[in-house]
Amino acid sequence: MVAASSTPLSNRRSTFRSRAAAHVAPILIELSLQSNVVKAGFAGQASAVFLLPLPPLTKPMAQCTAQDYYYTYSPVMQQLLYYLPQSPLLSERKAIIVFDSGLYLHQPLQDALVRILLHVVQCKAVSFVSNMLMVGMSLMLLPESSASADLEYSCCNANSTCLAVHLTNQEAQCIVCSSHQALPFTYQSTGSAGKEQQQLYWNTPIGTARIVASILHCLHACPRDLRKQAIHNLYICGGAANDVMAVKIAKQLQETLLRNDSDDQVTMSAVMTNNDDDTTATTNPAADEISYMQLLTVAPANVSVLQPLADYVSVVALPQLMRPDLAVWMGASLYANHVLNKNADSDSFTWITQC
């Protein structure tokens, strides 16, 4: 077991100043199915208190039943929560589970976790939320203005619109966030990278092109009056994100938008081919029609509609203390603490109290 820092989030903004004894902070659990790690702590903390590796499943997730999940994850969940401070008792706390499997969690897995938390751990209630609905909330931690000498970076105001790109070793997910709220209809995913635990995949031309294709489809689904601000504030985060990757994605995105083509209706690829040995990729494969199998946009978008946005591409400049891999935790922790501190019965979370 690895213990992480439990330092409270800094009160950079007045909206996040805690109110003493206003409510019992809920348990926050980040379930990283792609990284096979589970973290636990409390809402209001900058990082998890403890983390543990998830045991491997005996069969593919699509074939697992609630019973399979229960017997696999129950021991690790009990062990993880056992080490949390027990004052007040866990039975007096609610639990929020943040998952990374898209906008929805596999129903048998959700049923198993509800049974574990309500009947075994005996939490008061449990709620489930997608990591992509929380990742943009971490931008609330940014100061009102942060100067950046690098022209490739922008200074994102906490109340502005951003396009969050969450990178893991296996998948890249995109969503537009505006005024502290994620827009679920803009969600896009590259699907599986095809190589588990291979962070370097996104550095290949095909890997980067898959990310760019997802961003373009995300922008195409975004309301037109928000597109310019969203592309100006690209928020590259996640365990596989770094400064070099962020700049590379921004440059590839801009090159794709600036591509000159005789055909004004150049269609974007939904997903790059899974053949990782293919070295014949074009200079801008994200603009070549390949396949629409794994992206969520049904109607094919075209690059020409988004070409006027090319001059506004830039990446959000993050403070040194704000690690990209903690974006999901900080966003969920901040949002839960802020919302529930104001109203413990807020309908921002759907609470499950019985199986």
C-alpha positions as a Markdown table, in Angstrom:
| # | Residue | x | y | z |
|---|---|---|---|---|
| 1 | Met | 0.0 | 0.0 | 0.0 |
| 2 | Val | 1.2 | 3.5 | -0.8 |
| 3 | Ala | 0.2 | 6.4 | 1.3 |
| 4 | Ala | -0.3 | 9.8 | -0.4 |
| 5 | Ser | -0.3 | 13.3 | 0.8 |
| 6 | Ser | -3.5 | 14.4 | 2.5 |
| 7 | Thr | -2.7 | 18.1 | 2.4 |
| 8 | Pro | -5.9 | 20.2 | 2.0 |
| 9 | Leu | -6.4 | 22.0 | -1.3 |
| 10 | Ser | -5.2 | 25.6 | -1.1 |
| 11 | Asn | -7.9 | 28.2 | -0.7 |
| 12 | Arg | -6.9 | 30.1 | -3.8 |
| 13 | Arg | -10.5 | 31.1 | -4.5 |
| 14 | Ser | -13.1 | 32.3 | -2.1 |
| 15 | Thr | -15.6 | 29.8 | -3.5 |
| 16 | Phe | -13.6 | 26.9 | -2.0 |
| 17 | Arg | -13.1 | 28.2 | 1.5 |
| 18 | Ser | -14.3 | 25.4 | 3.8 |
| 19 | Arg | -17.0 | 26.0 | 6.4 |
| 20 | Ala | -16.0 | 24.3 | 9.6 |
| 21 | Ala | -18.4 | 21.6 | 10.6 |
| 22 | Ala | -20.8 | 22.5 | 7.8 |
| 23 | His | -21.0 | 18.9 | 6.6 |
| 24 | Val | -19.3 | 15.5 | 6.9 |
| 25 | Ala | -16.9 | 15.2 | 4.0 |
| 26 | Pro | -17.8 | 12.2 | 1.8 |
| 27 | Ile | -15.4 | 9.5 | 1.0 |
| 28 | Leu | -13.9 | 9.9 | -2.4 |
| 29 | Ile | -12.8 | 6.8 | -4.4 |
| 30 | Glu | -11.1 | 7.1 | -7.8 |
| 31 | Leu | -11.5 | 3.8 | -9.6 |
| 32 | Ser | -8.9 | 3.7 | -12.4 |
| 33 | Leu | -9.9 | 0.6 | -14.4 |
| 34 | Gln | -7.4 | 1.5 | -17.2 |
| 35 | Ser | -4.5 | 1.9 | -14.8 |
| 36 | Asn | -5.7 | -0.9 | -12.4 |
| 37 | Val | -5.4 | 1.3 | -9.4 |
| 38 | Val | -7.9 | 2.5 | -6.8 |
| 39 | Lys | -7.4 | 5.5 | -4.6 |
| 40 | Ala | -9.3 | 6.7 | -1.6 |
| 41 | Gly | -9.5 | 9.8 | 0.6 |
| 42 | Phe | -12.0 | 12.5 | 1.4 |
| 43 | Ala | -13.5 | 15.4 | -0.5 |
| 44 | Gly | -11.5 | 18.5 | 0.1 |
| 45 | Gln | -8.1 | 16.8 | 0.0 |
| 46 | Ala | -5.6 | 17.6 | -2.7 |
| 47 | Ser | -4.7 | 14.0 | -3.2 |
| 48 | Ala | -5.7 | 10.5 | -2.1 |
| 49 | Val | -4.7 | 9.2 | 1.3 |
| 50 | Phe | -4.1 | 5.6 | 0.2 |
| 51 | Leu | -4.0 | 3.7 | -3.0 |
| 52 | Leu | -3.9 | 0.0 | -3.9 |
| 53 | Pro | -3.5 | -2.0 | -7.1 |
| 54 | Leu | -6.7 | -3.6 | -8.4 |
| 55 | Pro | -6.6 | -7.4 | -8.6 |
| 56 | Pro | -6.9 | -8.7 | -12.2 |
| 57 | Leu | -10.3 | -10.0 | -13.4 |
| 58 | Thr | -10.5 | -13.7 | -14.4 |
| 59 | Lys | -12.5 | -12.9 | -17.6 |
| 60 | Pro | -13.1 | -9.9 | -19.9 |
| 61 | Met | -15.3 | -7.1 | -18.4 |
| 62 | Ala | -18.0 | -7.7 | -20.9 |
| 63 | Gln | -18.4 | -11.2 | -19.6 |
| 64 | Cys | -18.2 | -10.4 | -15.8 |
| 65 | Thr | -21.2 | -10.6 | -13.6 |
| 66 | Ala | -21.9 | -8.6 | -10.5 |
| 67 | Gln | -20.9 | -11.7 | -8.5 |
| 68 | Asp | -17.5 | -11.8 | -10.3 |
| 69 | Tyr | -16.8 | -8.2 | -9.5 |
| 70 | Tyr | -17.9 | -8.6 | -5.9 |
| 71 | Tyr | -15.5 | -11.4 | -5.1 |
| 72 | Thr | -12.7 | -9.7 | -7.0 |
| 73 | Tyr | -12.9 | -6.2 | -5.6 |
| 74 | Ser | -14.5 | -6.6 | -2.2 |
| 75 | Pro | -11.3 | -7.5 | -0.4 |
| 76 | Val | -9.3 | -4.6 | -1.8 |
| 77 | Met | -12.1 | -2.1 | -1.2 |
| 78 | Gln | -12.4 | -3.2 | 2.4 |
| 79 | Gln | -8.7 | -3.0 | 2.9 |
| 80 | Leu | -8.5 | 0.4 | 1.3 |
| 81 | Leu | -11.2 | 1.9 | 3.4 |
| 82 | Tyr | -10.1 | 0.3 | 6.6 |
| 83 | Tyr | -7.0 | 2.5 | 6.7 |
| 84 | Leu | -9.0 | 5.7 | 6.4 |
| 85 | Pro | -9.6 | 7.8 | 9.5 |
| 86 | Gln | -12.7 | 6.4 | 11.3 |
| 87 | Ser | -13.9 | 9.6 | 12.9 |
| 88 | Pro | -16.7 | 10.1 | 12.2 |
| 89 | Leu | -17.5 | 6.5 | 11.4 |
| 90 | Leu | -17.7 | 5.4 | 7.8 |
| 91 | Ser | -21.4 | 4.6 | 8.4 |
| 92 | Glu | -22.0 | 8.3 | 8.8 |
| 93 | Arg | -20.3 | 9.2 | 5.5 |
| 94 | Lys | -21.4 | 9.1 | 1.9 |
| 95 | Ala | -19.1 | 7.7 | -0.8 |
| 96 | Ile | -18.5 | 9.1 | -4.3 |
| 97 | Ile | -16.9 | 6.8 | -6.9 |
| 98 | Val | -15.2 | 8.4 | -9.8 |
| 99 | Phe | -14.6 | 6.0 | -12.7 |
| 100 | Asp | -12.7 | 6.2 | -16.0 |
| 101 | Ser | -14.7 | 4.0 | -18.3 |
| 102 | Gly | -16.4 | 6.8 | -20.2 |
| 103 | Leu | -19.6 | 8.4 | -19.2 |
| 104 | Tyr | -21.2 | 5.2 | -17.9 |
| 105 | Leu | -20.0 | 2.4 | -15.7 |
| 106 | His | -20.6 | -1.2 | -16.5 |
| 107 | Gln | -23.9 | -2.0 | -14.7 |
| 108 | Pro | -22.8 | -5.3 | -13.1 |
| 109 | Leu | -19.7 | -3.5 | -11.7 |
| 110 | Gln | -21.8 | -0.7 | -10.3 |
| 111 | Asp | -24.2 | -3.2 | -8.6 |
| 112 | Ala | -21.2 | -5.0 | -7.0 |
| 113 | Leu | -19.7 | -1.7 | -5.7 |
| 114 | Val | -23.0 | -0.6 | -4.3 |
| 115 | Arg | -23.3 | -3.9 | -2.4 |
| 116 | Ile | -19.7 | -3.6 | -1.1 |
| 117 | Leu | -20.0 | 0.0 | 0.1 |
| 118 | Leu | -23.6 | -0.2 | 1.5 |
| 119 | His | -23.7 | -3.7 | 3.0 |
| 120 | Val | -20.0 | -4.6 | 3.7 |
| 121 | Val | -18.4 | -1.2 | 4.5 |
| 122 | Gln | -21.8 | 0.2 | 5.5 |
| 123 | Cys | -21.5 | 3.7 | 4.1 |
| 124 | Lys | -24.6 | 5.9 | 4.3 |
| 125 | Ala | -25.0 | 6.3 | 0.5 |
| 126 | Val | -23.0 | 6.0 | -2.7 |
| 127 | Ser | -22.9 | 7.9 | -5.9 |
| 128 | Phe | -21.1 | 7.3 | -9.2 |
| 129 | Val | -19.7 | 10.0 | -11.5 |
| 130 | Ser | -17.5 | 9.9 | -14.7 |
| 131 | Asn | -14.0 | 11.2 | -14.4 |
| 132 | Met | -14.6 | 13.3 | -17.6 |
| 133 | Leu | -17.4 | 15.2 | -15.8 |
| 134 | Met | -15.0 | 16.1 | -13.0 |
| 135 | Val | -11.6 | 16.7 | -14.8 |
| 136 | Gly | -12.5 | 20.3 | -15.9 |
| 137 | Met | -13.3 | 21.3 | -12.3 |
| 138 | Ser | -9.6 | 21.2 | -11.4 |
| 139 | Leu | -9.2 | 24.4 | -13.4 |
| 140 | Met | -11.1 | 26.2 | -10.6 |
| 141 | Leu | -7.8 | 26.0 | -8.7 |
| 142 | Leu | -6.0 | 28.2 | -11.2 |
| 143 | Pro | -5.3 | 31.8 | -10.2 |
| 144 | Glu | -7.4 | 34.5 | -12.1 |
| 145 | Ser | -4.4 | 35.2 | -14.3 |
| 146 | Ser | -1.0 | 33.5 | -14.7 |
| 147 | Ala | 1.5 | 35.1 | -17.1 |
| 148 | Ser | 3.2 | 32.8 | -19.6 |
| 149 | Ala | 6.1 | 33.8 | -21.8 |
| 150 | Asp | 5.5 | 30.8 | -24.1 |
| 151 | Leu | 3.1 | 31.8 | -27.0 |
| 152 | Glu | 2.0 | 28.1 | -27.2 |
| 153 | Tyr | 0.4 | 28.3 | -23.8 |
| 154 | Ser | -2.7 | 30.3 | -22.8 |
| 155 | Cys | -3.7 | 31.7 | -19.4 |
| 156 | Cys | -7.0 | 30.0 | -18.7 |
| 157 | Asn | -9.5 | 32.0 | -16.5 |
| 158 | Ala | -11.2 | 29.7 | -14.0 |
| 159 | Asn | -14.6 | 30.7 | -15.4 |
| 160 | Ser | -13.8 | 30.2 | -19.0 |
| 161 | Thr | -14.4 | 27.4 | -21.4 |
| 162 | Cys | -11.8 | 24.7 | -22.0 |
| 163 | Leu | -11.4 | 21.4 | -23.9 |
| 164 | Ala | -10.0 | 18.8 | -21.6 |
| 165 | Val | -8.0 | 15.9 | -23.0 |
| 166 | His | -7.4 | 13.1 | -20.5 |
| 167 | Leu | -4.6 | 10.7 | -21.5 |
| 168 | Thr | -4.0 | 7.3 | -20.0 |
| 169 | Asn | -1.8 | 4.5 | -21.2 |
| 170 | Gln | -4.7 | 2.9 | -23.0 |
| 171 | Glu | -7.1 | 5.6 | -24.0 |
| 172 | Ala | -7.6 | 9.4 | -24.7 |
| 173 | Gln | -10.8 | 11.0 | -23.8 |
| 174 | Cys | -12.0 | 14.6 | -24.7 |
| 175 | Ile | -14.8 | 16.8 | -23.4 |
| 176 | Val | -15.6 | 20.5 | -23.4 |
| 177 | Cys | -16.2 | 22.2 | -20.0 |
| 178 | Ser | -17.8 | 25.6 | -19.6 |
| 179 | Ser | -18.4 | 27.6 | -16.4 |
| 180 | His | -17.4 | 24.7 | -14.2 |
| 181 | Gln | -19.8 | 22.3 | -16.0 |
| 182 | Ala | -18.8 | 19.5 | -18.4 |
| 183 | Leu | -20.9 | 19.2 | -21.6 |
| 184 | Pro | -21.6 | 15.5 | -22.0 |
| 185 | Phe | -22.7 | 15.7 | -25.6 |
| 186 | Thr | -19.2 | 16.7 | -26.6 |
| 187 | Tyr | -17.5 | 13.6 | -25.1 |
| 188 | Gln | -15.2 | 11.7 | -27.5 |
| 189 | Ser | -12.8 | 8.8 | -27.0 |
| 190 | Thr | -10.1 | 7.2 | -29.1 |
| 191 | Gly | -11.0 | 3.8 | -27.9 |
| 192 | Ser | -8.3 | 1.4 | -26.8 |
| 193 | Ala | -4.7 | 2.2 | -27.9 |
| 194 | Gly | -4.2 | -1.5 | -28.7 |
| 195 | Lys | -1.2 | -1.9 | -26.5 |
| 196 | Glu | -1.8 | -2.0 | -22.7 |
| 197 | Gln | 0.5 | 0.0 | -20.5 |
| 198 | Gln | 2.3 | 1.6 | -23.4 |
| 199 | Gln | 2.5 | 5.3 | -22.7 |
| 200 | Leu | 4.9 | 5.8 | -25.7 |
| 201 | Tyr | 2.1 | 4.9 | -28.1 |
| 202 | Trp | 0.7 | 8.4 | -28.0 |
| 203 | Asn | 4.1 | 9.7 | -29.2 |
| 204 | Thr | 3.8 | 7.9 | -32.5 |
| 205 | Pro | 2.2 | 9.6 | -35.6 |
| 206 | Ile | -0.8 | 7.3 | -35.5 |
| 207 | Gly | -1.3 | 7.7 | -31.7 |
| 208 | Thr | -1.1 | 11.5 | -31.9 |
| 209 | Ala | -3.4 | 11.5 | -35.0 |
| 210 | Arg | -6.0 | 9.5 | -33.0 |
| 211 | Ile | -6.0 | 12.2 | -30.3 |
| 212 | Val | -6.3 | 15.0 | -32.8 |
| 213 | Ala | -9.2 | 13.2 | -34.5 |
| 214 | Ser | -11.0 | 13.0 | -31.2 |
| 215 | Ile | -10.4 | 16.7 | -30.5 |
| 216 | Leu | -11.8 | 17.7 | -33.9 |
| 217 | His | -14.9 | 15.6 | -33.4 |
| 218 | Cys | -15.3 | 17.0 | -29.9 |
| 219 | Leu | -15.1 | 20.6 | -31.3 |
| 220 | His | -17.6 | 19.7 | -34.0 |
| 221 | Ala | -20.1 | 18.6 | -31.3 |
| 222 | Cys | -19.4 | 21.8 | -29.3 |
| 223 | Pro | -21.7 | 24.8 | -29.6 |
| 224 | Arg | -20.3 | 27.2 | -32.1 |
| 225 | Asp | -20.0 | 30.2 | -29.7 |
| 226 | Leu | -17.8 | 28.1 | -27.4 |
| 227 | Arg | -15.5 | 26.6 | -30.0 |
| 228 | Lys | -12.9 | 29.4 | -30.2 |
| 229 | Gln | -12.5 | 29.6 | -26.4 |
| 230 | Ala | -12.4 | 25.8 | -26.1 |
| 231 | Ile | -9.6 | 25.3 | -28.6 |
| 232 | His | -7.7 | 28.3 | -27.1 |
| 233 | Asn | -7.7 | 26.5 | -23.7 |
| 234 | Leu | -6.6 | 22.9 | -24.4 |
| 235 | Tyr | -6.2 | 21.2 | -21.0 |
| 236 | Ile | -4.0 | 18.2 | -21.5 |
| 237 | Cys | -4.0 | 16.0 | -18.4 |
| 238 | Gly | -3.9 | 12.5 | -17.1 |
| 239 | Gly | -1.3 | 9.9 | -16.2 |
| 240 | Ala | 0.2 | 9.8 | -19.7 |
| 241 | Ala | 0.3 | 13.6 | -20.2 |
| 242 | Asn | 3.3 | 15.8 | -20.1 |
| 243 | Asp | 4.4 | 19.2 | -21.4 |
| 244 | Val | 6.1 | 17.7 | -24.5 |
| 245 | Met | 3.0 | 15.7 | -25.4 |
| 246 | Ala | 0.8 | 18.8 | -24.9 |
| 247 | Val | 2.8 | 20.9 | -27.3 |
| 248 | Lys | 2.9 | 18.1 | -29.9 |
| 249 | Ile | -0.8 | 17.6 | -29.8 |
| 250 | Ala | -1.4 | 21.3 | -30.2 |
| 251 | Lys | 1.0 | 21.6 | -33.2 |
| 252 | Gln | -0.5 | 18.5 | -34.9 |
| 253 | Leu | -4.0 | 19.9 | -34.3 |
| 254 | Gln | -3.1 | 23.3 | -35.9 |
| 255 | Glu | -1.3 | 21.6 | -38.8 |
| 256 | Thr | -4.4 | 19.6 | -39.5 |
| 257 | Leu | -6.7 | 22.6 | -39.4 |
| 258 | Leu | -4.3 | 24.5 | -41.7 |
| 259 | Arg | -4.1 | 21.8 | -44.3 |
| 260 | Asn | -4.7 | 23.0 | -47.8 |
| 261 | Asp | -6.8 | 20.6 | -49.8 |
| 262 | Ser | -8.7 | 21.0 | -53.1 |
| 263 | Asp | -11.7 | 19.2 | -51.6 |
| 264 | Asp | -13.5 | 21.5 | -49.1 |
| 265 | Gln | -15.3 | 18.6 | -47.6 |
| 266 | Val | -12.3 | 16.8 | -46.2 |
| 267 | Thr | -13.6 | 14.3 | -43.7 |
| 268 | Met | -11.8 | 13.5 | -40.5 |
| 269 | Ser | -11.0 | 10.0 | -39.4 |
| 270 | Ala | -12.9 | 8.7 | -36.4 |
| 271 | Val | -10.1 | 6.4 | -35.2 |
| 272 | Met | -6.8 | 5.5 | -36.6 |
| 273 | Thr | -6.1 | 2.0 | -37.7 |
| 274 | Asn | -5.1 | -0.4 | -34.9 |
| 275 | Asn | -2.1 | -1.7 | -36.9 |
| 276 | Asp | 0.7 | -0.3 | -34.8 |
| 277 | Asp | 3.3 | -1.6 | -37.3 |
| 278 | Asp | 2.0 | 0.6 | -40.1 |
| 279 | Thr | 4.7 | 3.2 | -40.9 |
| 280 | Thr | 3.0 | 4.5 | -44.0 |
| 281 | Ala | 0.9 | 7.1 | -42.2 |
| 282 | Thr | 0.4 | 10.4 | -44.0 |
| 283 | Thr | 1.6 | 13.7 | -42.6 |
| 284 | Asn | -1.9 | 14.5 | -41.4 |
| 285 | Pro | -3.6 | 11.1 | -40.9 |
| 286 | Ala | -6.3 | 12.7 | -38.7 |
| 287 | Ala | -7.7 | 14.4 | -41.8 |
| 288 | Asp | -7.8 | 11.2 | -43.9 |
| 289 | Glu | -11.0 | 9.2 | -44.0 |
| 290 | Ile | -10.3 | 5.8 | -42.4 |
| 291 | Ser | -13.0 | 4.5 | -40.0 |
| 292 | Tyr | -15.8 | 5.7 | -37.8 |
| 293 | Met | -16.1 | 2.6 | -35.7 |
| 294 | Gln | -15.0 | 3.7 | -32.3 |
| 295 | Leu | -15.7 | 7.4 | -32.0 |
| 296 | Leu | -19.1 | 8.4 | -30.7 |
| 297 | Thr | -20.0 | 11.0 | -33.4 |
| 298 | Val | -22.4 | 9.3 | -35.8 |
| 299 | Ala | -22.3 | 11.9 | -38.6 |
| 300 | Pro | -18.8 | 12.5 | -40.1 |
| 301 | Ala | -17.5 | 16.0 | -39.4 |
| 302 | Asn | -15.3 | 17.9 | -41.8 |
| 303 | Val | -12.2 | 19.9 | -41.2 |
| 304 | Ser | -13.2 | 22.9 | -43.4 |
| 305 | Val | -15.9 | 23.9 | -40.9 |
| 306 | Leu | -13.3 | 24.2 | -38.1 |
| 307 | Gln | -10.4 | 25.7 | -40.1 |
| 308 | Pro | -11.0 | 29.3 | -38.9 |
| 309 | Leu | -10.1 | 28.0 | -35.4 |
| 310 | Ala | -6.5 | 27.2 | -36.4 |
| 311 | Asp | -5.1 | 30.6 | -35.2 |
| 312 | Tyr | -6.5 | 30.1 | -31.7 |
| 313 | Val | -4.9 | 26.7 | -30.8 |
| 314 | Ser | -3.0 | 26.9 | -27.5 |
| 315 | Val | -2.5 | 24.9 | -24.3 |
| 316 | Val | -3.4 | 25.9 | -20.8 |
| 317 | Ala | -0.4 | 26.9 | -18.7 |
| 318 | Leu | -0.6 | 25.0 | -15.4 |
| 319 | Pro | 1.2 | 26.0 | -12.2 |
| 320 | Gln | 4.2 | 23.8 | -11.3 |
| 321 | Leu | 2.4 | 22.4 | -8.2 |
| 322 | Met | -0.6 | 21.2 | -10.3 |
| 323 | Arg | 0.3 | 17.8 | -11.6 |
| 324 | Pro | -1.6 | 16.6 | -14.7 |
| 325 | Asp | -2.1 | 13.1 | -13.3 |
| 326 | Leu | -4.0 | 14.5 | -10.3 |
| 327 | Ala | -6.5 | 16.5 | -12.4 |
| 328 | Val | -9.4 | 14.0 | -11.9 |
| 329 | Trp | -8.9 | 13.7 | -8.2 |
| 330 | Met | -8.5 | 17.5 | -7.6 |
| 331 | Gly | -11.5 | 18.2 | -9.8 |
| 332 | Ala | -13.8 | 15.7 | -8.1 |
| 333 | Ser | -12.5 | 16.6 | -4.6 |
| 334 | Leu | -13.0 | 20.4 | -5.2 |
| 335 | Tyr | -16.4 | 20.0 | -6.8 |
| 336 | Ala | -17.8 | 17.6 | -4.2 |
| 337 | Asn | -16.5 | 19.7 | -1.3 |
| 338 | His | -17.8 | 22.9 | -2.8 |
| 339 | Val | -21.3 | 21.6 | -3.8 |
| 340 | Leu | -22.0 | 19.5 | -0.7 |
| 341 | Asn | -20.6 | 22.2 | 1.7 |
| 342 | Lys | -23.3 | 24.5 | 0.4 |
| 343 | Asn | -26.1 | 21.9 | 0.3 |
| 344 | Ala | -25.6 | 18.4 | 1.7 |
| 345 | Asp | -28.7 | 17.2 | -0.2 |
| 346 | Ser | -27.7 | 18.7 | -3.5 |
| 347 | Asp | -29.0 | 16.9 | -6.6 |
| 348 | Ser | -25.6 | 17.3 | -8.3 |
| 349 | Phe | -25.0 | 13.8 | -7.1 |
| 350 | Thr | -27.4 | 10.9 | -7.5 |
| 351 | Trp | -27.3 | 9.0 | -4.2 |
| 352 | Ile | -28.0 | 5.3 | -3.9 |
| 353 | Thr | -29.1 | 4.2 | -0.5 |
| 354 | Gln | -30.1 | 0.6 | -1.1 |
| 355 | Cys | -29.5 | -2.2 | -3.6 |
